[in-house]
Amino acid sequence: MSNLQNINCHILVKISHVTFIFPDSQLHHMEPLNLTQISEFVLLGFSEKPELQPLIFGLFLSMYMITVFGNLLILLAVSSDSHLNTPMYFFLSNLSWVDICFTSTTVPKMLVNIQTQSKAITYAGCITQMYFYIHFVGLDVFLLTVMAYDRFVAICHPLHYTVIMNPRLCGLLVLICWIMSVLNSLLQCLMTLRLILSLSGRPVLASFLLSYLGRELQSPSSTIQEVGLSHGDLPFRVPNQSLELQSLIFGLFLSMYLITVLGNVLIILAVSSDSHLHTPMYFFLSNLSLVDICFTSTTIPKMLWNIQTQSKVITYEGCITQLYFYTIFAVLDNFILTVMAYDRFVAICHPLHYMVIMNPQLCGLLVLLSWILSAMVSLLHSLMVLRLSFCSDLEIHHFFCELNQVLQLACSDIFLNNIMIYFLTALLGGGPLAGILYSYSKIVSCICGIPSAQGKYKAFSTCASHLSVVSLFYGTILGVYLSSAATQNAHSSTTASVMYTVVTPMLNPFIYSLRNNDIKRALERFFGR
């Protein structure tokens, strides 16, 4: 290096098929470099902590699936309904398509990197990702501007709206948006390709995407903090992060909890205040909303309190109490979803006898039985835990007192506990699931027998929301817990719990209200008072 400083020289570094030149003036400020042929970058992502990876993976996978599924529904609705063939919905369908592509430029690659535990991205992949990312960002901005112009014409010039916003102009505006976005993205990528890059081994980017703005997300370090234990206390252990990450998790879970409570309270208010919704289906729905509020409230407030106070301790009595109520509402969720499946089966397969079969007495009895069975199951689990003695290591690798995690801390024999768990899970989990599958097999059979397409659509639309909730609830439990059992990873179990204790109750109000005109009208009447 000292010999190179005495002469006016340049160093050539070849990355894939592009050559970058380092002037000698930079060598005085650089450490000795391993100058090799480099063809990939390293994406550090949000955090390098292994215990955070399942949480990040589950969170972003769920958000990505919701984004794709929601925007696809908008595309299907606009394309299939002739009443929506208007300029506003034409631009909306284009925006939905762009949002799908925009999210797909970054999130799938990040999920693959987490799953494969690889953080590499090729140089060509880096430039390609940056190109499409900038392209769809620009396109999003342009389409929102065009939609604002469309609303301006519709409101300020309503008589000339169809003349001004004719199909030819709408198509031309969208085409111009695409052309402008392509030019902007191409210009940015070409400007990047001509840059001189400082390389040492593989270039490291502290981000989960390649942004031409050059902003980086610093990965905070984290340490494991020992928790002092007093007699009778169990350490309530959340994932160990730095203060920055704890603030992020606090804000994220607080917002999801508030959305869950607010959304389900609105469902309860809409059903109770509108006499048109005093039917078996909405009676069960209001009960499900109440259970979801209670289910989420057994775990999240305590976790938020622990993060805020920087304490990870929960008393023995508090742990047993949390375990009891968590089990009640988890089992109750399962039972009510089964009762709702039976309600849809009667409504579609026996419509003429629906009000006779699903009378108020039967509906109240079904809910009461669900509560009694759930309380008995939860009480049995809690009593079986109370008979155990525990070892000195009282760290629970979870964010709440989950039954399996508590049993792992016991020093006494837990054979009977495990037998009871397997038996009740098969009986009270497999039984209701089999009932739901049987109900929907009969429902599908009845729908296929309806002659008109409109009749089939109307019949299916009455149970589509419930089917979505059932798929979300059982899918998150079965999918993530099966994967955690295969890997024997406690953090995967934590991720699974987040999915069905927080995400599913949060999404239920949206699933039942977005395409439910009865709920929408009830909410409008409620707020219009």
PyMOL commands that set and color helices and strands:
alter all, ss='L'
color gray80, all
select helices_A, chain A and resi 2-5+24-29+50-80+82-84+87-104+107-116+123-156+158-164+167-193+243-273+275-277+280-297+300-309+316-349+351-357+360-386+403-407+415-448+453-487+490-514+517-527
alter helices_A, ss='H'
color red, helices_A
select strands_A, chain A and resi 10-15+18-23+40-43+120-122+204-205+233-237+313-315+396-397
alter strands_A, ss='S'
color yellow, strands_A
deselect
rebuild
show_as cartoon
